[in-house]
Amino acid sequence: MDFEGIIEKASNLLMDSNFTIGLTGAGISAESGIPTFRGKNGLWSKFKVEELATPEAFNRNPKLVWKWYKWRMEIIFNARPNAGHYALVELERLGILKCIVTQNVDGLHHLAGNKCVIELHGNIRRGRCIKCNYKVIFNEPPENIPPKCPKCFNLLRPDVVWFGEAIPKNKLERAFNLFSKADLALVIGTSGIVQPAGYLPYIVKENGGLIIEINVEKSAITSIADIFIKDKASIALSKIVKYIKDKLTSKLYDASENEL
């Protein structure tokens, strides 16, 4: 099947779906200029995880950790949603996409306009006090690092889930509940190897649902995908949205013609 045929098949499955859930990873934000964590140009190829993204690292050297996160924040704050993000907003507006579960901490789904977004790994645009849990929203990277809590003056940490930490129970339960209801999972730009997020599409598959994967390379999800679209999210999702809108417009036109 050629590329256009795959897009058409995926689009029809989405239109026929009763409950589609999205799962996104770093790949969708790579087109906005945010480096992925894995791959030859990923952030983890340049830094050791245990030195930068663990509670132990923060306890050992909070200034070093914040220096790295400030650098990441500068990249993310200068980034903008791309066509892939906006296509997901349109799928939600059309009533096809019910919610997005994302592993990304960049906040670009919210910035693009999606209403239902579950950020499994937190949001780098927030800080959280290590003592009183007071949360601060950053409109720009903090000037002085490490930043202090305005309420109790203890250290703030990035409000993200670090390696070795558990995903907040309420977020995880909500994600599992949504994927248990779904008859189709739209999986975009994730390696599928980070758990428990990587298991979510398997829930849909085990319940008899379908998997559409969009990725620039094969992942740990590809083996269970019913459709694998090897392309950038911005290209594939934009084509899917265009096909669906053209099809819906055609149906409306046919209906009005019949009424005449």
N, C-alpha and C positions, 0 to 999 in steps of 0.2 A: 504494500500500500504506500502511495506517495505521501508527501508531507501534507498536502491539502486534504487528502482523503483521511488522514489521521486526525487533523483538526476538525473536519466535519463529523467524524465518528465521536470524538470526544465532546464536541458541542452538543450533539444529539443526546448523548448519555447525560450530560448536565441538565439539559432541558427536561428530560424524562425523570430525573431524580426527584425524590420527595424531600430529601434531607441531606444536603451536601455540606461537608465540613472541610475547611482548609487547614493544612499544616505547612508552615513555612520555615525555612532555615536561612542561613547566611547567603545562599545563592541569589535570592531575590534582591537583597540589598547590595550585592557586589556591583550591580549596574549603576548604583547611586554613588559609587566610589568608596564604599566601605569594605575594607579587606575581609576576606573570609578567614576563618580560624584554621582551616585545613587546606591541603593542596600546596603546590610548590611555592605559591606567593602568599600563603596564609600567615596570619599573625603568629601562630604557634611555631612556625619554622624559624622565627627570629628570636623568640623568647622561650624560656622554660616556664611551663605552667606553674610548677610548684614555687616559683619565685615571685609570681605576680597575681595569681587568681585563686588563692586559697586563704582560709581564715588564718592559717599558721603564718603565711607570708605577710599578712596584714599586721598580725601581732608582733612579728619580728621587725618589720620595717614599713610602717604605714606611709611614710613619706615617699618611699620608692614605689609602692603600689599606687598611691595617688598620682605620682608623676606619670606613670604609665596610663592610668585611667584618664588623666587630664589630656594627654596626647590623643587618646581614643575619642574623648568627648569633642575635642577640636575638629576631628575628622567628621564625626557624626553630626555636630551642630551645623556644619557647613554643607551637609548632604541634604538632598531633597528627594521626595518620593519619585520613582520612575514610572514608566508606562505600565509595568507589571503591577505595582501597588494600585494605581488608579483603575486598572482593569478589575481588580478584586473588589474595589469600591462599587464599580458598576454591576458586577455579579451580585453583590449584596443588595444593591438598589433594586435590581430586577427580581429579587426574592429567591434567587437560586442558591446563593451562598448564605448559610445561616450564621456562621461564625468562623473566625480564624484563630487557631491555636498557633502561636509563634514561639520559636526558640530565640528569636532576635531580641536584643535589648535596646535597639536604636529608636523605637517609638515611631517609625515611619508609617506603619499601618494607620495609627491614630492620626498622624499628620496628613495622610492622604485623604482621610475621611471615613474609614471603616468604623462602624458603630460597635460591633461585637468583636472584641479582640481579647484573647487571654494570653498574657505575657508570662509564659512558664518560668523564664529565667530572670524576670524583673525588668527594670528600665534604667539605663545608664544616666538618664536625665534627672534622676532622683538620688538623694543621699539619705541614709538612715542612721540615726544615733545608735552607737553600740551599747548605750546604757538604757536610755528611756524609749528607744524606738521611734522617736519623733522623726517625721519625714520632711525633707526639704526638696522643693522642685528647683532645679537649676535652669535658668534661662540662658546661661553661658557657663563655660567651664570655670570652676572656682579659681580666684586669683591667688589666694593663699592656701598652700597645702602643707599638711592635711587640714581640711576645713573643720570647724568646730560647730557643735550643736548650738543653735541660738537659744535653746530652752534650758539646757543643763550644762553646756560648755564642755561636754565630753567630745570625743572624736566622732565625726561622721564617717561612714563607710559608703561606698557605692551600693545602691539598693538593687543589687543583682545577686543571683544564686551562684556561689563559687563552687569549684570542684570540692567534693567532700561534704557539701551541704545538701539538705533535702529541699525539694520544691515545696512551697507552701501547700499545706494539705487541701485548702479550699480550692486552689487553682487546679491542682492535680485531679481532685474528685470531679470538678466541673468538666475538665477536659475528657476524662474517661467516660463521663455520662454522655457528653455530646457525641463522642465517637461510637458509643454503644447504640445510639439512636440512628446514626448515619447509615444511609444506603450507598453513599459515594464519598470517597475521600479524595480531595484534590491536594496532592503532595508536591510542594514546590521548593526546589533549591536546598534540600537537606541531604546530608550524608546518610542519615538514618541510623547512625551508629551510637549516638548519644541517647542513653536511656534515662527516664522512661519514655521520652517523646518518640523514639524510634519504634516503640511497640504499638503506638496508637493506630497506625494504618492496619496492623494485623488484627486489631479488634473488629474493624469494619469487614475485613476479609473473612474472619472466622464466623461472622454473623451473616455471611452470604452477600455482602456488599461489593462494590467495585472500587478499584483504585486507578486514578489517572495521575501519572507522575510526569512532572516537567522538570528537566534537569539538563545541564550541559554535559554531564557524564553519568554513567550508571552508578547506582548507590546500593545500599543494603535493602532498599525497598523495591528495587527494579524487578527482582525475581517474583514478586507477588502482584506486580502492576498489570492491570488488564490492558492499559494503554500507556506506552512510554514515549513521550515527546522529547526528543533530544534537541533542545534549543534553549535560548535565553527566555526567561520568564516574560520579559517585556514583549518579545516577538510573539511567542506562542499564545499568551493570554490575550493580547490585543487582537489577534486573529480569531480567537475563540469568541470574544465579546462581539466583534464585528459580525461573525457568522450568526450568532444568536439574535442580535438586534435586527439583522436583515431578515431572518426567518420570522421573527415576531412581527415585523412590519408587514411582511408578505401575507401573514395570516390575517392581520387586521384589515389589509386591503381587500383580500378575498372575502372576508366576512361582510365588509361594507358593500361590495359588489353584489353579493347574494341578496342583501337587504333591498337593493334597488330592483 
